[in-house]
Amino acid sequence: MSKKHQQSLVSIVDRKTDYLWLQKYSSRKAEEICQTTIYLFESIKDQFKTITADNGKECSLHEYAAEVLEID
């Protein structure tokens, strides 16, 4: 998160392989983070079974992303 709380860095870790995806966001809006998450994983969604999100409000749409990606 930036000094003025306008930017964020989101990390996504595959627990099985320890593979890490990092994405810088210009805001902390849940909609932007959700849409980018869907974009990042759409082509490889068959490799994932579940999504676990933290409790931050920027992750509030994780259930929608899981539904779109057909992940539990």
PDB file of N, CA, C and O in Angstrom:
ATOM      1  N   MET A   1       0.839  -1.152   0.000  1.00  0.00           N
ATOM      2  CA  MET A   1       0.000   0.000   0.000  1.00  0.00           C
ATOM      3  C   MET A   1       0.896   1.230   0.000  1.00  0.00           C
ATOM      4  O   MET A   1       1.930   1.255   0.668  1.00  0.00           O
ATOM      5  N   SER A   2       0.498   2.243  -0.748  1.00  0.00           N
ATOM      6  CA  SER A   2       1.311   3.446  -0.841  1.00  0.00           C
ATOM      7  C   SER A   2       1.124   4.341   0.376  1.00  0.00           C
ATOM      8  O   SER A   2       0.268   4.091   1.225  1.00  0.00           O
ATOM      9  N   LYS A   3       1.922   5.366   0.442  1.00  0.00           N
ATOM     10  CA  LYS A   3       1.897   6.282   1.582  1.00  0.00           C
ATOM     11  C   LYS A   3       0.526   6.931   1.755  1.00  0.00           C
ATOM     12  O   LYS A   3       0.063   7.112   2.882  1.00  0.00           O
ATOM     13  N   LYS A   4      -0.118   7.279   0.657  1.00  0.00           N
ATOM     14  CA  LYS A   4      -1.427   7.932   0.724  1.00  0.00           C
ATOM     15  C   LYS A   4      -2.573   6.938   0.564  1.00  0.00           C
ATOM     16  O   LYS A   4      -3.722   7.339   0.384  1.00  0.00           O
ATOM     17  N   HIS A   5      -2.273   5.678   0.629  1.00  0.00           N
ATOM     18  CA  HIS A   5      -3.282   4.614   0.547  1.00  0.00           C
ATOM     19  C   HIS A   5      -4.041   4.622  -0.780  1.00  0.00           C
ATOM     20  O   HIS A   5      -5.208   4.231  -0.826  1.00  0.00           O
ATOM     21  N   GLN A   6      -3.391   5.063  -1.856  1.00  0.00           N
ATOM     22  CA  GLN A   6      -4.039   5.105  -3.157  1.00  0.00           C
ATOM     23  C   GLN A   6      -3.636   3.931  -4.045  1.00  0.00           C
ATOM     24  O   GLN A   6      -4.365   3.595  -4.978  1.00  0.00           O
ATOM     25  N   GLN A   7      -2.523   3.319  -3.785  1.00  0.00           N
ATOM     26  CA  GLN A   7      -2.057   2.197  -4.581  1.00  0.00           C
ATOM     27  C   GLN A   7      -1.918   0.978  -3.689  1.00  0.00           C
ATOM     28  O   GLN A   7      -1.840   1.081  -2.465  1.00  0.00           O
ATOM     29  N   SER A   8      -1.891  -0.173  -4.332  1.00  0.00           N
ATOM     30  CA  SER A   8      -1.698  -1.398  -3.556  1.00  0.00           C
ATOM     31  C   SER A   8      -0.932  -2.409  -4.391  1.00  0.00           C
ATOM     32  O   SER A   8      -0.866  -2.311  -5.616  1.00  0.00           O
ATOM     33  N   LEU A   9      -0.368  -3.360  -3.718  1.00  0.00           N
ATOM     34  CA  LEU A   9       0.330  -4.469  -4.343  1.00  0.00           C
ATOM     35  C   LEU A   9      -0.351  -5.736  -3.854  1.00  0.00           C
ATOM     36  O   LEU A   9      -0.379  -6.014  -2.655  1.00  0.00           O
ATOM     37  N   VAL A  10      -0.892  -6.492  -4.781  1.00  0.00           N
ATOM     38  CA  VAL A  10      -1.615  -7.707  -4.422  1.00  0.00           C
ATOM     39  C   VAL A  10      -0.744  -8.905  -4.763  1.00  0.00           C
ATOM     40  O   VAL A  10      -0.193  -8.995  -5.861  1.00  0.00           O
ATOM     41  N   SER A  11      -0.627  -9.813  -3.821  1.00  0.00           N
ATOM     42  CA  SER A  11       0.135 -11.041  -4.060  1.00  0.00           C
ATOM     43  C   SER A  11      -0.816 -12.228  -4.025  1.00  0.00           C
ATOM     44  O   SER A  11      -1.698 -12.314  -3.171  1.00  0.00           O
ATOM     45  N   ILE A  12      -0.621 -13.129  -4.959  1.00  0.00           N
ATOM     46  CA  ILE A  12      -1.402 -14.357  -5.030  1.00  0.00           C
ATOM     47  C   ILE A  12      -0.407 -15.505  -5.070  1.00  0.00           C
ATOM     48  O   ILE A  12       0.473 -15.545  -5.929  1.00  0.00           O
ATOM     49  N   VAL A  13      -0.551 -16.433  -4.140  1.00  0.00           N
ATOM     50  CA  VAL A  13       0.393 -17.539  -4.012  1.00  0.00           C
ATOM     51  C   VAL A  13      -0.333 -18.858  -4.212  1.00  0.00           C
ATOM     52  O   VAL A  13      -1.375 -19.105  -3.603  1.00  0.00           O
ATOM     53  N   ASP A  14       0.221 -19.698  -5.064  1.00  0.00           N
ATOM     54  CA  ASP A  14      -0.262 -21.069  -5.204  1.00  0.00           C
ATOM     55  C   ASP A  14       0.438 -21.881  -4.122  1.00  0.00           C
ATOM     56  O   ASP A  14       1.654 -22.068  -4.165  1.00  0.00           O
ATOM     57  N   ARG A  15      -0.323 -22.354  -3.164  1.00  0.00           N
ATOM     58  CA  ARG A  15       0.269 -23.057  -2.017  1.00  0.00           C
ATOM     59  C   ARG A  15       0.973 -24.350  -2.406  1.00  0.00           C
ATOM     60  O   ARG A  15       1.939 -24.750  -1.757  1.00  0.00           O
ATOM     61  N   LYS A  16       0.501 -24.998  -3.448  1.00  0.00           N
ATOM     62  CA  LYS A  16       1.094 -26.277  -3.847  1.00  0.00           C
ATOM     63  C   LYS A  16       2.469 -26.093  -4.487  1.00  0.00           C
ATOM     64  O   LYS A  16       3.403 -26.836  -4.186  1.00  0.00           O
ATOM     65  N   THR A  17       2.589 -25.103  -5.370  1.00  0.00           N
ATOM     66  CA  THR A  17       3.843 -24.909  -6.102  1.00  0.00           C
ATOM     67  C   THR A  17       4.683 -23.752  -5.574  1.00  0.00           C
ATOM     68  O   THR A  17       5.829 -23.583  -5.989  1.00  0.00           O
ATOM     69  N   ASP A  18       4.125 -22.954  -4.665  1.00  0.00           N
ATOM     70  CA  ASP A  18       4.760 -21.735  -4.159  1.00  0.00           C
ATOM     71  C   ASP A  18       4.991 -20.703  -5.260  1.00  0.00           C
ATOM     72  O   ASP A  18       5.834 -19.818  -5.110  1.00  0.00           O
ATOM     73  N   TYR A  19       4.254 -20.807  -6.363  1.00  0.00           N
ATOM     74  CA  TYR A  19       4.354 -19.826  -7.434  1.00  0.00           C
ATOM     75  C   TYR A  19       3.678 -18.544  -6.976  1.00  0.00           C
ATOM     76  O   TYR A  19       2.623 -18.586  -6.342  1.00  0.00           O
ATOM     77  N   LEU A  20       4.281 -17.409  -7.293  1.00  0.00           N
ATOM     78  CA  LEU A  20       3.806 -16.118  -6.823  1.00  0.00           C
ATOM     79  C   LEU A  20       3.467 -15.208  -7.997  1.00  0.00           C
ATOM     80  O   LEU A  20       4.251 -15.065  -8.935  1.00  0.00           O
ATOM     81  N   TRP A  21       2.291 -14.597  -7.933  1.00  0.00           N
ATOM     82  CA  TRP A  21       1.888 -13.559  -8.877  1.00  0.00           C
ATOM     83  C   TRP A  21       1.789 -12.263  -8.099  1.00  0.00           C
ATOM     84  O   TRP A  21       1.165 -12.222  -7.038  1.00  0.00           O
ATOM     85  N   LEU A  22       2.393 -11.208  -8.610  1.00  0.00           N
ATOM     86  CA  LEU A  22       2.297  -9.884  -8.002  1.00  0.00           C
ATOM     87  C   LEU A  22       1.677  -8.939  -9.008  1.00  0.00           C
ATOM     88  O   LEU A  22       1.996  -8.980 -10.197  1.00  0.00           O
ATOM     89  N   GLN A  23       0.800  -8.099  -8.531  1.00  0.00           N
ATOM     90  CA  GLN A  23       0.160  -7.131  -9.408  1.00  0.00           C
ATOM     91  C   GLN A  23       0.042  -5.804  -8.672  1.00  0.00           C
ATOM     92  O   GLN A  23      -0.491  -5.746  -7.564  1.00  0.00           O
ATOM     93  N   LYS A  24       0.537  -4.750  -9.286  1.00  0.00           N
ATOM     94  CA  LYS A  24       0.408  -3.412  -8.722  1.00  0.00           C
ATOM     95  C   LYS A  24      -0.900  -2.813  -9.225  1.00  0.00           C
ATOM     96  O   LYS A  24      -1.234  -2.919 -10.405  1.00  0.00           O
ATOM     97  N   TYR A  25      -1.627  -2.188  -8.320  1.00  0.00           N
ATOM     98  CA  TYR A  25      -2.896  -1.560  -8.657  1.00  0.00           C
ATOM     99  C   TYR A  25      -2.806  -0.075  -8.363  1.00  0.00           C
ATOM    100  O   TYR A  25      -2.151   0.341  -7.407  1.00  0.00           O
ATOM    101  N   SER A  26      -3.464   0.718  -9.185  1.00  0.00           N
ATOM    102  CA  SER A  26      -3.455   2.164  -8.975  1.00  0.00           C
ATOM    103  C   SER A  26      -4.463   2.591  -7.923  1.00  0.00           C
ATOM    104  O   SER A  26      -4.474   3.746  -7.497  1.00  0.00           O
ATOM    105  N   SER A  27      -5.303   1.669  -7.506  1.00  0.00           N
ATOM    106  CA  SER A  27      -6.281   1.979  -6.461  1.00  0.00           C
ATOM    107  C   SER A  27      -6.468   0.746  -5.588  1.00  0.00           C
ATOM    108  O   SER A  27      -5.851  -0.295  -5.815  1.00  0.00           O
ATOM    109  N   ARG A  28      -7.325   0.883  -4.596  1.00  0.00           N
ATOM    110  CA  ARG A  28      -7.645  -0.249  -3.730  1.00  0.00           C
ATOM    111  C   ARG A  28      -9.099  -0.669  -3.931  1.00  0.00           C
ATOM    112  O   ARG A  28      -9.688  -1.299  -3.053  1.00  0.00           O
ATOM    113  N   LYS A  29      -9.672  -0.328  -5.063  1.00  0.00           N
ATOM    114  CA  LYS A  29     -11.076  -0.635  -5.331  1.00  0.00           C
ATOM    115  C   LYS A  29     -11.246  -2.121  -5.609  1.00  0.00           C
ATOM    116  O   LYS A  29     -10.511  -2.711  -6.400  1.00  0.00           O
ATOM    117  N   ALA A  30     -12.224  -2.706  -4.948  1.00  0.00           N
ATOM    118  CA  ALA A  30     -12.478  -4.139  -5.089  1.00  0.00           C
ATOM    119  C   ALA A  30     -12.789  -4.512  -6.534  1.00  0.00           C
ATOM    120  O   ALA A  30     -12.384  -5.579  -6.995  1.00  0.00           O
ATOM    121  N   GLU A  31     -13.500  -3.651  -7.250  1.00  0.00           N
ATOM    122  CA  GLU A  31     -13.865  -3.950  -8.638  1.00  0.00           C
ATOM    123  C   GLU A  31     -12.634  -4.097  -9.523  1.00  0.00           C
ATOM    124  O   GLU A  31     -12.555  -5.022 -10.332  1.00  0.00           O
ATOM    125  N   GLU A  32     -11.676  -3.189  -9.373  1.00  0.00           N
ATOM    126  CA  GLU A  32     -10.453  -3.248 -10.182  1.00  0.00           C
ATOM    127  C   GLU A  32      -9.648  -4.502  -9.864  1.00  0.00           C
ATOM    128  O   GLU A  32      -9.167  -5.183 -10.770  1.00  0.00           O
ATOM    129  N   ILE A  33      -9.506  -4.801  -8.604  1.00  0.00           N
ATOM    130  CA  ILE A  33      -8.735  -5.973  -8.194  1.00  0.00           C
ATOM    131  C   ILE A  33      -9.416  -7.252  -8.664  1.00  0.00           C
ATOM    132  O   ILE A  33      -8.744  -8.177  -9.121  1.00  0.00           O
ATOM    133  N   CYS A  34     -10.730  -7.314  -8.557  1.00  0.00           N
ATOM    134  CA  CYS A  34     -11.477  -8.493  -8.999  1.00  0.00           C
ATOM    135  C   CYS A  34     -11.328  -8.705 -10.504  1.00  0.00           C
ATOM    136  O   CYS A  34     -11.029  -9.815 -10.942  1.00  0.00           O
ATOM    137  N   GLN A  35     -11.533  -7.661 -11.295  1.00  0.00           N
ATOM    138  CA  GLN A  35     -11.440  -7.794 -12.748  1.00  0.00           C
ATOM    139  C   GLN A  35     -10.031  -8.180 -13.193  1.00  0.00           C
ATOM    140  O   GLN A  35      -9.874  -8.987 -14.109  1.00  0.00           O
ATOM    141  N   THR A  36      -9.016  -7.617 -12.563  1.00  0.00           N
ATOM    142  CA  THR A  36      -7.645  -7.963 -12.924  1.00  0.00           C
ATOM    143  C   THR A  36      -7.321  -9.394 -12.523  1.00  0.00           C
ATOM    144  O   THR A  36      -6.619 -10.097 -13.249  1.00  0.00           O
ATOM    145  N   THR A  37      -7.823  -9.831 -11.378  1.00  0.00           N
ATOM    146  CA  THR A  37      -7.622 -11.217 -10.949  1.00  0.00           C
ATOM    147  C   THR A  37      -8.235 -12.176 -11.958  1.00  0.00           C
ATOM    148  O   THR A  37      -7.622 -13.179 -12.320  1.00  0.00           O
ATOM    149  N   ILE A  38      -9.435 -11.870 -12.407  1.00  0.00           N
ATOM    150  CA  ILE A  38     -10.091 -12.707 -13.417  1.00  0.00           C
ATOM    151  C   ILE A  38      -9.260 -12.726 -14.693  1.00  0.00           C
ATOM    152  O   ILE A  38      -9.048 -13.790 -15.275  1.00  0.00           O
ATOM    153  N   TYR A  39      -8.786 -11.566 -15.133  1.00  0.00           N
ATOM    154  CA  TYR A  39      -7.981 -11.479 -16.342  1.00  0.00           C
ATOM    155  C   TYR A  39      -6.695 -12.299 -16.217  1.00  0.00           C
ATOM    156  O   TYR A  39      -6.314 -13.012 -17.145  1.00  0.00           O
ATOM    157  N   LEU A  40      -6.029 -12.191 -15.057  1.00  0.00           N
ATOM    158  CA  LEU A  40      -4.767 -12.908 -14.860  1.00  0.00           C
ATOM    159  C   LEU A  40      -4.943 -14.425 -14.910  1.00  0.00           C
ATOM    160  O   LEU A  40      -4.078 -15.134 -15.424  1.00  0.00           O
ATOM    161  N   PHE A  41      -6.054 -14.918 -14.382  1.00  0.00           N
ATOM    162  CA  PHE A  41      -6.218 -16.356 -14.209  1.00  0.00           C
ATOM    163  C   PHE A  41      -7.146 -17.031 -15.208  1.00  0.00           C
ATOM    164  O   PHE A  41      -7.286 -18.254 -15.187  1.00  0.00           O
ATOM    165  N   GLU A  42      -7.777 -16.266 -16.076  1.00  0.00           N
ATOM    166  CA  GLU A  42      -8.724 -16.868 -17.006  1.00  0.00           C
ATOM    167  C   GLU A  42      -8.089 -17.951 -17.880  1.00  0.00           C
ATOM    168  O   GLU A  42      -8.710 -18.986 -18.122  1.00  0.00           O
ATOM    169  N   SER A  43      -6.888 -17.733 -18.345  1.00  0.00           N
ATOM    170  CA  SER A  43      -6.257 -18.701 -19.242  1.00  0.00           C
ATOM    171  C   SER A  43      -5.693 -19.922 -18.516  1.00  0.00           C
ATOM    172  O   SER A  43      -5.404 -20.935 -19.154  1.00  0.00           O
ATOM    173  N   ILE A  44      -5.532 -19.843 -17.196  1.00  0.00           N
ATOM    174  CA  ILE A  44      -4.966 -20.974 -16.445  1.00  0.00           C
ATOM    175  C   ILE A  44      -5.897 -21.449 -15.335  1.00  0.00           C
ATOM    176  O   ILE A  44      -5.457 -22.126 -14.406  1.00  0.00           O
ATOM    177  N   LYS A  45      -7.171 -21.101 -15.423  1.00  0.00           N
ATOM    178  CA  LYS A  45      -8.111 -21.402 -14.342  1.00  0.00           C
ATOM    179  C   LYS A  45      -8.269 -22.890 -14.061  1.00  0.00           C
ATOM    180  O   LYS A  45      -8.647 -23.264 -12.951  1.00  0.00           O
ATOM    181  N   ASP A  46      -7.991 -23.733 -15.024  1.00  0.00           N
ATOM    182  CA  ASP A  46      -8.124 -25.180 -14.817  1.00  0.00           C
ATOM    183  C   ASP A  46      -7.079 -25.727 -13.848  1.00  0.00           C
ATOM    184  O   ASP A  46      -7.211 -26.854 -13.371  1.00  0.00           O
ATOM    185  N   GLN A  47      -6.061 -24.956 -13.555  1.00  0.00           N
ATOM    186  CA  GLN A  47      -5.003 -25.393 -12.650  1.00  0.00           C
ATOM    187  C   GLN A  47      -5.311 -25.090 -11.186  1.00  0.00           C
ATOM    188  O   GLN A  47      -4.547 -25.479 -10.302  1.00  0.00           O
ATOM    189  N   PHE A  48      -6.425 -24.399 -10.921  1.00  0.00           N
ATOM    190  CA  PHE A  48      -6.759 -23.993  -9.563  1.00  0.00           C
ATOM    191  C   PHE A  48      -8.032 -24.659  -9.086  1.00  0.00           C
ATOM    192  O   PHE A  48      -8.948 -24.909  -9.870  1.00  0.00           O
ATOM    193  N   LYS A  49      -8.084 -24.944  -7.800  1.00  0.00           N
ATOM    194  CA  LYS A  49      -9.267 -25.555  -7.204  1.00  0.00           C
ATOM    195  C   LYS A  49     -10.002 -24.595  -6.285  1.00  0.00           C
ATOM    196  O   LYS A  49     -11.232 -24.599  -6.249  1.00  0.00           O
ATOM    197  N   THR A  50      -9.274 -23.775  -5.545  1.00  0.00           N
ATOM    198  CA  THR A  50      -9.891 -22.856  -4.592  1.00  0.00           C
ATOM    199  C   THR A  50      -9.180 -21.509  -4.589  1.00  0.00           C
ATOM    200  O   THR A  50      -8.043 -21.377  -5.041  1.00  0.00           O
ATOM    201  N   ILE A  51      -9.889 -20.513  -4.063  1.00  0.00           N
ATOM    202  CA  ILE A  51      -9.316 -19.193  -3.821  1.00  0.00           C
ATOM    203  C   ILE A  51      -9.544 -18.867  -2.356  1.00  0.00           C
ATOM    204  O   ILE A  51     -10.657 -19.008  -1.849  1.00  0.00           O
ATOM    205  N   THR A  52      -8.503 -18.436  -1.681  1.00  0.00           N
ATOM    206  CA  THR A  52      -8.622 -17.981  -0.299  1.00  0.00           C
ATOM    207  C   THR A  52      -8.184 -16.527  -0.266  1.00  0.00           C
ATOM    208  O   THR A  52      -7.063 -16.202  -0.659  1.00  0.00           O
ATOM    209  N   ALA A  53      -9.062 -15.655   0.200  1.00  0.00           N
ATOM    210  CA  ALA A  53      -8.750 -14.227   0.247  1.00  0.00           C
ATOM    211  C   ALA A  53      -8.577 -13.774   1.688  1.00  0.00           C
ATOM    212  O   ALA A  53      -9.098 -14.388   2.619  1.00  0.00           O
ATOM    213  N   ASP A  54      -7.833 -12.684   1.850  1.00  0.00           N
ATOM    214  CA  ASP A  54      -7.729 -12.130   3.201  1.00  0.00           C
ATOM    215  C   ASP A  54      -8.981 -11.307   3.502  1.00  0.00           C
ATOM    216  O   ASP A  54      -9.909 -11.273   2.694  1.00  0.00           O
ATOM    217  N   ASN A  55      -9.010 -10.656   4.641  1.00  0.00           N
ATOM    218  CA  ASN A  55     -10.213  -9.956   5.077  1.00  0.00           C
ATOM    219  C   ASN A  55     -10.295  -8.499   4.636  1.00  0.00           C
ATOM    220  O   ASN A  55     -11.204  -7.783   5.056  1.00  0.00           O
ATOM    221  N   GLY A  56      -9.375  -8.049   3.808  1.00  0.00           N
ATOM    222  CA  GLY A  56      -9.409  -6.656   3.360  1.00  0.00           C
ATOM    223  C   GLY A  56     -10.603  -6.386   2.464  1.00  0.00           C
ATOM    224  O   GLY A  56     -11.041  -7.268   1.725  1.00  0.00           O
ATOM    225  N   LYS A  57     -11.137  -5.163   2.525  1.00  0.00           N
ATOM    226  CA  LYS A  57     -12.314  -4.843   1.720  1.00  0.00           C
ATOM    227  C   LYS A  57     -12.008  -4.861   0.229  1.00  0.00           C
ATOM    228  O   LYS A  57     -12.921  -5.012  -0.584  1.00  0.00           O
ATOM    229  N   GLU A  58     -10.731  -4.709  -0.148  1.00  0.00           N
ATOM    230  CA  GLU A  58     -10.376  -4.790  -1.561  1.00  0.00           C
ATOM    231  C   GLU A  58     -10.528  -6.208  -2.104  1.00  0.00           C
ATOM    232  O   GLU A  58     -10.529  -6.406  -3.319  1.00  0.00           O
ATOM    233  N   CYS A  59     -10.655  -7.189  -1.224  1.00  0.00           N
ATOM    234  CA  CYS A  59     -10.847  -8.589  -1.628  1.00  0.00           C
ATOM    235  C   CYS A  59     -12.303  -9.029  -1.486  1.00  0.00           C
ATOM    236  O   CYS A  59     -12.603 -10.221  -1.557  1.00  0.00           O
ATOM    237  N   SER A  60     -13.191  -8.085  -1.289  1.00  0.00           N
ATOM    238  CA  SER A  60     -14.585  -8.424  -1.003  1.00  0.00           C
ATOM    239  C   SER A  60     -15.301  -9.115  -2.156  1.00  0.00           C
ATOM    240  O   SER A  60     -16.333  -9.748  -1.937  1.00  0.00           O
ATOM    241  N   LEU A  61     -14.793  -9.014  -3.358  1.00  0.00           N
ATOM    242  CA  LEU A  61     -15.433  -9.643  -4.516  1.00  0.00           C
ATOM    243  C   LEU A  61     -14.787 -10.967  -4.896  1.00  0.00           C
ATOM    244  O   LEU A  61     -14.956 -11.433  -6.023  1.00  0.00           O
ATOM    245  N   HIS A  62     -14.047 -11.583  -3.971  1.00  0.00           N
ATOM    246  CA  HIS A  62     -13.372 -12.839  -4.301  1.00  0.00           C
ATOM    247  C   HIS A  62     -14.367 -13.942  -4.653  1.00  0.00           C
ATOM    248  O   HIS A  62     -14.049 -14.813  -5.463  1.00  0.00           O
ATOM    249  N   GLU A  63     -15.551 -13.927  -4.072  1.00  0.00           N
ATOM    250  CA  GLU A  63     -16.551 -14.945  -4.404  1.00  0.00           C
ATOM    251  C   GLU A  63     -17.030 -14.783  -5.841  1.00  0.00           C
ATOM    252  O   GLU A  63     -17.266 -15.776  -6.529  1.00  0.00           O
ATOM    253  N   TYR A  64     -17.177 -13.546  -6.300  1.00  0.00           N
ATOM    254  CA  TYR A  64     -17.557 -13.297  -7.689  1.00  0.00           C
ATOM    255  C   TYR A  64     -16.462 -13.793  -8.632  1.00  0.00           C
ATOM    256  O   TYR A  64     -16.757 -14.445  -9.635  1.00  0.00           O
ATOM    257  N   ALA A  65     -15.208 -13.491  -8.319  1.00  0.00           N
ATOM    258  CA  ALA A  65     -14.092 -13.950  -9.151  1.00  0.00           C
ATOM    259  C   ALA A  65     -14.066 -15.470  -9.214  1.00  0.00           C
ATOM    260  O   ALA A  65     -13.856 -16.042 -10.284  1.00  0.00           O
ATOM    261  N   ALA A  66     -14.276 -16.125  -8.084  1.00  0.00           N
ATOM    262  CA  ALA A  66     -14.289 -17.592  -8.051  1.00  0.00           C
ATOM    263  C   ALA A  66     -15.424 -18.147  -8.902  1.00  0.00           C
ATOM    264  O   ALA A  66     -15.256 -19.164  -9.575  1.00  0.00           O
ATOM    265  N   GLU A  67     -16.573 -17.487  -8.876  1.00  0.00           N
ATOM    266  CA  GLU A  67     -17.713 -17.939  -9.684  1.00  0.00           C
ATOM    267  C   GLU A  67     -17.419 -17.801 -11.173  1.00  0.00           C
ATOM    268  O   GLU A  67     -17.678 -18.723 -11.946  1.00  0.00           O
ATOM    269  N   VAL A  68     -16.881 -16.661 -11.575  1.00  0.00           N
ATOM    270  CA  VAL A  68     -16.551 -16.431 -12.984  1.00  0.00           C
ATOM    271  C   VAL A  68     -15.501 -17.421 -13.464  1.00  0.00           C
ATOM    272  O   VAL A  68     -15.593 -17.934 -14.580  1.00  0.00           O
ATOM    273  N   LEU A  69     -14.505 -17.694 -12.629  1.00  0.00           N
ATOM    274  CA  LEU A  69     -13.424 -18.607 -12.995  1.00  0.00           C
ATOM    275  C   LEU A  69     -13.785 -20.075 -12.777  1.00  0.00           C
ATOM    276  O   LEU A  69     -13.008 -20.971 -13.108  1.00  0.00           O
ATOM    277  N   GLU A  70     -14.982 -20.311 -12.213  1.00  0.00           N
ATOM    278  CA  GLU A  70     -15.458 -21.668 -11.919  1.00  0.00           C
ATOM    279  C   GLU A  70     -14.509 -22.390 -10.970  1.00  0.00           C
ATOM    280  O   GLU A  70     -14.141 -23.546 -11.180  1.00  0.00           O
ATOM    281  N   ILE A  71     -14.124 -21.663  -9.909  1.00  0.00           N
ATOM    282  CA  ILE A  71     -13.250 -22.185  -8.861  1.00  0.00           C
ATOM    283  C   ILE A  71     -14.027 -22.113  -7.560  1.00  0.00           C
ATOM    284  O   ILE A  71     -14.757 -21.148  -7.334  1.00  0.00           O
ATOM    285  N   ASP A  72     -13.886 -23.116  -6.696  1.00  0.00           N
ATOM    286  CA  ASP A  72     -14.602 -23.101  -5.407  1.00  0.00           C
ATOM    287  C   ASP A  72     -14.094 -22.017  -4.498  1.00  0.00           C
ATOM    288  O   ASP A  72     -14.586 -21.868  -3.380  1.00  0.00           O
TER     289      ASP A  72
END
